[in-house]
Amino acid sequence: MADAIVSFVLDQLTTTIVDKASEEVGLLVGVEKEVRKLERNLRLINTVLRDAEEKKIADDLVKEWLDRLKEASYDMEDALDEWRTTVEIEALEAQTAASQKKEKDKYQLQLMSMSNTINHPQQQRETSSFVDVSKLCGRDKEKAKILNHLRGGSVEEETVELIPTISIVGMGGLGKTALAQLIWAIIQGLEKLSDSAAYGLEWNPLQVLLERISSSIRGMKYFLILDDFWDGNKGERWEGLKTTFKFGALGSRILVTTRDVEVAKMMGSSSSQIISLEKLGNEQCWSIIKHIALGGRDDQSLEKIGREIAEKCKGLPLAAKTLGSLLKSKRSKREWQSVLNSEIWKLELAQKDIFAPLLLSYYDLPPPVKQCLVCCVLFPKDHLIFPHVLIPQWMAMGYLGSDGNADLESKGEEYFRILVDRSFFQDFTILEGDIFFCKMHDIIHDFARYLAENEFAIKEINSDHLTIDGSKNRHLTVMIDEGISFPTYISGAEKLRALITFTGEGALTYEALRGLFNYCRRLRVLSFGWPDGTDHLCKEIPEGIGKLIHLRFFHLSSSKKLERLPEALCNLLNLESLDLWRCRNLKQLPDSIGKLINLRYLSTGGCSALTQYPKGVQKLTSLRHLRGLIARADRNDAKEFCLADLGNLKHLRVLHLKVVGNSIDMEQTRKAQLQDTQWLAIFLAGSIQRADIIEALDPDRNISNLRFCGDYWFTPRRPS
């Protein structure tokens, strides 16, 4: 991954610093000299990084050098970012030239130190690439046995309180989940949980989830799938769950996938109800590769090589799927032979049978896409991954480049599609033709953790203090136990670039936040993940947030207590994404919000206490996604955002708009030009008619999705 980081720093050097140097030659002569030196060194290093990346697995010395290079590159990136931000702030505030020179001299010294560091290393499921579930290879016998159990065969002493449980057991990568999905697709006529019952299960505490399921299935015959079930508490987890499922009707069934046969027995599966998945044969692995790489067609020039590659899958469907996705992009016999003869097959790896195919696919990715893949370890295993959240995170990390005027969203979508086509994601939910959310197979997650090594850390905490490896950990995910507060201090967190929390009931105090802002000043991503409508976040955000000058991604969604944001937030000139979704007590946005000139994503949907948008929003000309906008239609107000102000937001792609007022100022409203908008949702809060607002806005023909919606975009409740 070091090749991606160095490439990005090179991009920063050539586009940001050198451009500024040409504008301010008199002030930057010394800095430019060091920049040129750094650039030469990095370009020399970059030419050997690909080979070094592949050798680091077997060569500890190369690995150590790459780790040190990566650390130095991060430090350079932070210094360059701080310098650029200082220049922007000074330009806005028109400070004196003497002040500018003082700051730039400081960065010259930093760049010289970093140049020495790197120059003298010491010698120490629903896309074309998926296997269609209807064509799942080599599992006909297992499928038939499961269907026989589901239809009532060989079930003794069935009662309402003893629901038959069928278990699919096998090691990771054998296709347990895929087989369960196939069974689900076959079963017809069974009613799913209604949307209103299922909505929000991912974010609700366990007890709320269980109560909702229990009430939904009461008296009904149901079919429930529990995927990747485990219980490290000697059955206590299952004992707490199974009472939820005992209120259904006779004929109900539970299907479980697990790696542990003891878990299957503990859940009540008899020996005949345990379906053990064995490894596939070489012929079946070749069928999977052929289906993905060649679309099922015969190609005699590639078949012999392909069958030899299939032997290296060691019977694992996930390995065959990964290799098929890799070979799909390679058309020639020479390219297939290169995969077969790769040195990676000879490496001694943890979980070699599956990691070797994954490494082949990983090394074939473009450098920035490698970073995007590894970044996904910030999400816990089995967590839903939303592209509209993931891509802004990639952007905040700098993985999509540093050109603020470019269409970075399209680049992020392209990178996401590359990872989808290489089978690094699965379990897709499709909304209007696009992937709304997906998951990452737990083995892929393990593989990404293997690549990330110590740079990405996931910590579960149960006390008010946390210690991390400050010399290595740059990205941190914190899992907070129920009833535990966010730590008052994280030792070693000074160089953190990303901090993401996932918690059920933990509190986040004003004091903890104030401390965090004091010692985590390099943060680019800060996200607090809370259950829907939690009241454990403090009412106010400390003014100290203004110290996080590198911050680009700030998410506070579903923070029920939050009432106001500090004006200091508006000093974060690099901020690109601000998510306030369902902060239902948030009463107003900061008056100075127009200073956030790089903001591309803003969401206030579900902020029911918010009654207006400040006029300054019209200055946010970089906005691409704006959800929850409130705009007056009846007049052009001096302090309140109105429809005419949309004319300044020329790059909007997605807009959720609440129109306030009982009449339309047609002359003013026609100034709103939605030229680039592709997705427009409108909620009419007054008595304005739909035809009138369409006539006034005159949306561009490029809009692919135009709809009128209820107020559920703007209030916390779910549509009926």
N, C-alpha and C positions, 0 to 999 in steps of 0.2 A: 504493500500500500504506500510505501515511501515514494514510489515513482509518481503517484497521483499528487501527493503533498508537494513535492519539489516542483512538479509541473505547474501547480497552482501558484506557488510563490514566484516562479518565473513570470507567470502571467501578471501577477501583482507588480513585479518590478518593471516590466516593460510597458504596461498600460497605465498604471497609476503614477508611479514616481517619475518616470521619464517624461510623461506628459506634463506633470507639474513643473519639472525642471525646465522644460521649454517655455513655460509661461513665466517663471520667476528666476531666470538665469542668475541674476545678481545675488540672490539669496541662497542658491542651492549648489554652487560650484563644488563645495566640499562633499556634500551628500552625493551628488551625481557621480563623483569619482569612485566612491565606495560602492555605489549601486552597480556601476559597470564591472567592478571587480567581482562582486557577488554574482552578477549575471554570468560572467565567464566561468566561474567555478561551478555554478549550478548546472550550466549546460554541459560541461565536461562530465559531471557526476551523472547527469540524466541519461547519458549515452550508455552507461553500464548498469543502470538500475534494474532493467528488466531481467538481465542475467543474474544479478545479485538477489533479486526477490525470489527467484526459483532456487537459488543455492542456499538461502538462509536456513531452510529447514534442516539441511544436513551439515551446515557449517556454522558453528557457534560464533566464530570470529566475524563472519559476514553479518550474522544476525545482530551482533553487538554494534557493529558500525552503522547498520541501517537504523537501529533504534536511536543511536545518538544523532544521526542525520535528521531523523524525523523530529526529534525534540528541538534541534536547532532550527529546523524549518518552521515549526510552530512558533518559536520565539520570534523569528523574523517576521512571520505573518502578523503577529500581534503588534510588533513595533511599527511595521508599515501601516497597519490599520490605525494605530493610535496617531501616527504622524498625519495621515490623510484626514482623519477626523478633526484633529487640531486645526489643520488648514481650513477646513470647511467652517468650523466654529468661528475662527478668526475672520474669515471672509464675511460671515453673517454679522458679526459684531463689530467689524471694521476696526480691529485693534491695530496698534502701531507696528511698524516694520521692525523695530527693535525687539518687540516681544516675539515676533515671528522668528527672528534670527536666533534668539535664545533657545526656543523650543527645537529648532532644526539642528542646532549644534549638538543638542542632547541626543537626537536620533542618529547623527553621524557617528558618535561614539558607540552607540549600540550596534550599528551596522558593522563597524570595524571589528568589534568583538565577535560578532556572529560569523563574519567572514573567516576569521582565524579558526573558529570552532569547526567549520565544515571542511576547511582546507587542510587540516592536519589531524586526520583520524589516527588514534593510537592503535598499535598492533596488539589487540586483545580479542382453480379448475374449470376454466371455460374459455379456453383460447385455442388457437390452432396447434400449439405445441403440446397440448395435454393428450394423454391417453383417454379417449372417450370412455366414460364409465360403462357404457353399453358394450364396449369391446374389451373389457378388462381381461387381461391375458392370463391363462393358466389357472383360473380359480373356479371353474365350472362345478367341480365336486363340492367345494366348500360352500358355494352359493346355493346349491341344491339342498345341502344339509340344513343350512340356516333357514331357507324358505320352508322346509318341512317342519321345523320347530315352530316357526311363526304361524303356520297354518294349523297347529294343534297336535302334530304328530308326537307320540311318545311322551306326553306330559302327564305325570302322575300326581294325584292329590293337589290339583290346582285350586287355589282359593283366592278370594279378593285380596287377602293380606299376604299371600305368598305368590307374587307375580313371577312366572317363569323368566329366568334370566339366561340369555344365550351369550357366551363370551367368545370373542375372536382374540386368540393369543398368539404372540409372535414378537420377535426382535424388531427394533426400529428399522424402517425402510422396506419392510416386506409387503406393505400395501394394506394394512388393517383398516385404515380410514377410508381408502378408496373402495374396499369391499363393502364397508358399511354404507358408503354413499350409493353404491350400486343397489344394495338392498332397499335403501330408502326410495330410489328411483323406481324400483319395481313395484313396491307396495302402492296400491291404488285404493282410493276411497276412504282413506283414513284422514280425519280432520286434524290439521295442524293447530297449534296454539294460534289464536287470533292475533292480528298485528298489535292490537292494544294490549294484549296480555304479554306478548313477547317483547314489546318495545322497552328498551332500557335495561334488559337483563345483564348486559355486559358491564354496566356501570353501577348496578345496585348492590348493596351488601347482600351476603349470602342468605340471611334470614328473610329479607324482602323477596329475593328471587324464589326461594322455596315456597313461601306463602302464596306467591302469585301462581306458580305451577300447580300447587295443591288445589287451589280454588278453580283453576281452569280445567283440570282433569276429573274433578269429583263426579262420580257416577257415570263416567264415559269410558269406552274402550279406547285405549291409547297404545301407541307404539313409540317408545322412547329410546334414543341412542345416546349413550354416555361414551364419548370418545376419549381415548388415552387416559383411562382411569387408573389411579394409583392410590394407595393408602399406606402411608408410613407410620400410622398410629394404631396398628394391630386391629384394624376394623372399626375404630371409633368414628372415622369419617363416614363410612358406609352406614353405621348404625344411626348416625345423625341425619342421613339423607333418606333412608328407605321408608321412614314413616310418612314422608311426603307423598310416596307413590302408592300407598296402600288403599287409597280411597277410589281407585278406578273400578271399572266393571270387569267381570270375568271375560277372558279372551285378550286381556292386555298383555303386552310383551315388552321386555327391556333387552336391548342389544348393547353389549359392552365391548370396547376394544381396550386391550391392556397388554403390557409386555410380561406380566408376572402371572403365572398360572395359579399361584397361591391367592392372588387378588380375585381371580375368577371363582375359585372355590369358596372364598370368604363371602362372595356376593350371592352364593347359593346355586351356582351352575353345577349340575351333575356332570359326570364324565362324558355322557353323551351330548351334553349341551356345550362342551368346550371344543371349539373349532381351532385346531392348531395350524397355523400357516407355516409351511416349509418353504425353503428357498426354491426359486424357479429353476428350470433346466436351461441350458445354453440356447436351445431352440426358441424357448419362450422369450428369453432376453433379447435374442436377435429380432423376434417379431415386434417387440416394443420399439427397439432402435429403428427398425425398418419403417414402422408405422409413422414415427415422428420425423425421422431424417429424410425419408424418401416418399412420404405420403402413401406408403403401402405398395408402391410400384416396384417392379423388379429392375435391378441394374446389375448385370453380370460382372461389370468391371469393378464394382465396389463390394459385391456380396462376400467374396472370400475374406477380404480385410475386415468387413463388418462382422462376420461370424467370429473372427479371432478377437475383435474388440469385445464382443458379447461375452466371451469366456472370462474376460477380466471383470465382469459385473459381479461375479461370485454369487449369482442367483438372486441379487437384490433388485427389485423393480425400480426403486428410487435411483440406483446407479444407472440402470438401463435408460430410464427417462432422462437423466441428466446428460448422459453421453449422446442420446438421440438428439436432444436439443442443441448440443454443441455441434454435432455433425451436420445438422440441418443447414448451418451457415457455410459449410465446406462442400464444394462441388467436385473437386478433382480427386483422382486416385492418390496423388502425391500428398494432399492435405489429410486424407484419411490415414495414409501410411504414417504420417508424422504423429498423429494421435496414438496409433498403435505402438510406435517405437519410442514414445516419450520416456525420458528418464524418470518421470514422476512415478511410474509403476515400480521402480526399484527402490524407492525411498522407504525408510522405516517410519511409519506414521501411526499415531493413535487412530483406532478405527480405520485401518488402512483400506479395508474392502470398500468402504463408502467414501472416505476422504480423498482417495486418489482420483476417482472420476470427478469429484467436485473441484479439486485443485486444477485439473485440466480445463474445466469450464471457466473457473475463476481467472486463471492466467490468460485466457483468451479474451477477457473483457477489456474495454478501453480503461485507462487508469482512473478517470473520475468515477466510472461506474463501479469499480472495485470499492472505492470509498463508500459509495451509496449503499452497496450491499452490506458492508461491515457495520455501517451506521445503524442498521436494523436491529442490532443486538441491544439497542437502548430500550426496545420493547420487550417485556417479559415473554416467555414461551406461551404460545397459544393465545396471545393477545391479538385483538383485531387491529389491523393496520389499514388506515385510511389514506389513500394517495393524496387527498387534498390537505392532509396534515403532514404526511411524510415529505412531500416535495418541498414545501416551505422550510422544513428542517434541513434538507439537503442544501437549499439555497443559503440558509443562515450559516451553515458550516463552510460555505465557499465551494462546495463540490460542483456547482453548476457554472462556475466562472465568476468574474468580478465586474463584468460590464453591466452597470445598472440600467442601461437603456435597452439591453437585449431582451428578447423574448425568452426569459429564463424558464417560464412556466412550460413552454413547449419543449425546451431542452430537458426539463425534469420529467415530463411525460414520456419523452423518448427514452431516457435512461430507465424509467420504471418499466416500459414495454420491453426493453432488452432483458431485464431481469425476469420478467414474466415469461418471455420466449425461451429463456434458458432454464425454466422450471424451478426458479428459486422461491416462487410464491405458489400458493395453492388455496383451495377452499374459497373461491371467489363468489361474491354476491354482486350481481349485475343490476345496475339501475339505469334505465333508458340507454342501454347500449354501452355504458362505460362501467368500469370496475369501481364499485362504491367502497367495498372493503375486502380484505383478504387476510390470509394468515401465512405464516412461515412454518414449514415442517420442522419438528423439534430437532431432527438431525441436521437440517440446514442451519438452524439456530446454533447448534453445538459447533458446526463448522465455522460459522461467522465468529463465534466466541474464540475459537482456535486461532483464527486469523488476527483477531483484534488483540489477542494476548492480554497484557495488563493495561493497554491504553483505554479500554472500555471496562468499567467495573459495575457490577450489580450487587448491591448490598441490602440485606434485610436487617432492619434495626428494631430493637425493643427497649432502647434506653434513650436518654436525652443527649448522648454524645456519640460521635462517629469518627473513626480514624480511617483514612485511606492512604495509599502510597502516593505521596505528592510528587515523587520523581517520575512516576509512570502514568498514573491515572489522569486522563484528560477529559473523559466523559463518564458521567456517573448516573446510574439509575438507582433510586432509593425506594425500597419496598417497606412500607411502614405498617407494623402490626396494628391490629384493631385496638383502639384505646390509647395508643402511644402518640405522643406529640412529635412534631418535626424537631430534629436535634437543634439545640441552642448553639452548637458549634461543631463544625466538621474539620477535624485536624488534617492538614495536607491538601486543602481544597483551593489553595491560592491560584493554581494554574488551570483549574477546571474550565473547559470550554462549553460543556453542556451539563445541565442538571435537570433530570426528569424524575418526578415523584409519582408513585402509585400507592394509594392508601384507601382503606375502607372508612375509618372513623377518626383518623389522627388529626390533631389540632395544629394549626400553623399560627403562632403568635406574632404580634407586632415586633416583639423583642428578637425573636428568631430571625425574622425577615431583615430587621435592621442590621443584625450581625452578619447575615449572609451577604448583604450588599457591601459591607465593609471589607470582607476578606475574599470574596469571589469576584474580583473586578474584571476578569477576562472572559466572563460568560458570554456566549453568543446565543445559546439556547437555554431558556428557563421555562419549564412547564410544570404546573401543579395539577396532577390528575386526581379529581375528586369524584365521589359518587354523585349521582344526579341530585342537585338541590342541597348539597351539604351546607351546614352552618358552622363549619370548623375553621374557616378562613377569617382572619380579622377584618374589621370594618374598613380599615384604611391601609394603604400601602405607604411605607415610610418614604420620605423625601430622598433618602439615600439611594433610591433606585437610579437617580440621575448620575451616579458614579459609574454605572455599568455602560461605559461608552461603546463597548464592542457589541452590546446586546442587539440581536436581530429578530429573535423569535421569543415572544412572551405570551404565554397562554394561561388564563385564569378561569377557564370555563366552569360553569355550574357552581360558582362561589356565592352562595346565597346571602351571606352577611355583607359582602362588599358594597359600600355605598358611594365611594368616591375614589378617583385616581388623582395622584398628586400632580401639580404643574411640572414638577421636576421630570416626570416621565417624558415630557415634550422636548427635553434636552437630548434625548437619545436619537441623534440624527441618523444612526445606522439601522434603526428599528424597521423591519420589513413586514412583520406579522404580529398582529395584536388580536387575540381571541378572547372576547368577553361573553361568549355564548352562555345564556341562561344565568347571568349575574342579575337576578331578578330584582334586587334592591338598589342597583346602580342608578343613581338619579341624574347624573350629568357627565358629559365628557369634558376634559380640560379645555379651557378657553384657548390655550396656546397650541392646540392639537395640530394646527396648520404648519407648525415647525417640523413635523415628522415627514420631511420631503422625500424620504426613501420608502415610506410605507406602501406595501403592495397588497396586503391582506388586512381587512378590518371586519370583525364580526361582532355585532351586538344583538343578534337574534335572540329572542327570549328575555331581553332586558325590559320587563314590563313596566318598571318605574321610570324608564327613560321616555321623555315626552317630546324631546326635540334634539336636533343635531346643531352644534355651533357652526357659525358661518365659516370658520376657519377650515372646515373640511374641504371646501372648494380649492384649497391650496395643495391638497394631497394629490398632485398630478401623476404620481407613480402608481396609484391604486389600480389593481387588476381585479380583485375580488372584494366586493362590498356587500355584506349581508346584514340586514337590519336597518338600512338607511331610512331616516324619517325626513320627509321634505314637504314644505308647504306648497300648495298649488294656487292659493287665492291671492297671494301678494308677494312682493319681493322685500323681505324683511332685512333690516340692517344687521341683526344679530343671529337670526335663525336661518338655517339652510333651507333653500327653496329649490323648486324644480329647475329654474333657470341656471342654477349653479352647477348642474350636471354637465353643462357645456364645457366646463374647465377640466372635467375628468374624462379625457379623451381615450384612455387605454382600458377602460372597464370591460372585462370579459364576462363577469358574473355579477348580477345586481339583484338583490332582494330589496324592494322599495315599498315603504309605507307612505301613502299619499294622504296628507292632512288637509282638511278644508272642505267646504261645501260648494265651492266654485273654482273655476280655473282662470287664471290670468293668462289668456292665450298668447298675447304678445311676448310676455316674459318666458313662458314655458317652451315656446318654440326655439329658444336659445339652447335648450338641452339637446345635444347631439350624441346619440348613442351609436357611434360609428362602428366601434369594435366589439360591442356587446353581443355575446352569443347566447346568454342565458338570462332571461328577465322574468322575475316574479313580482307581481304587483298586488298589494293589499290596499283597498280603498277604505279609509277610516271614516270618511264623511259620506255625503250624499251624492258625490260625483259618480256619473255613469261610466261604465266601461268604454263605451264607444267614444265618449268625450275625451277620456284620458289618452286613448289610442290616437285620436285625431291630433291632440295637443303634442304628444311626445313624438309622433310619427316615427316609430322605431325602424331602424334600418332593416333591409331585407336579409342581411347577414345573420340576424337573430334566428338561431335554430330552435330555440325553445322559449316560447312566450306563454305565460299562464297567469291567471288571477287566482290568488290563494286566500285562504282564511287567515285569521290573525295568529295562527300557531307559529308562524315565523317570528312573531314579535312578542309572544307571551310564552310562559313556561309549559303550557299544557300541550298534549298530543291531540291531533285531529281525530275526530270520531270516525 
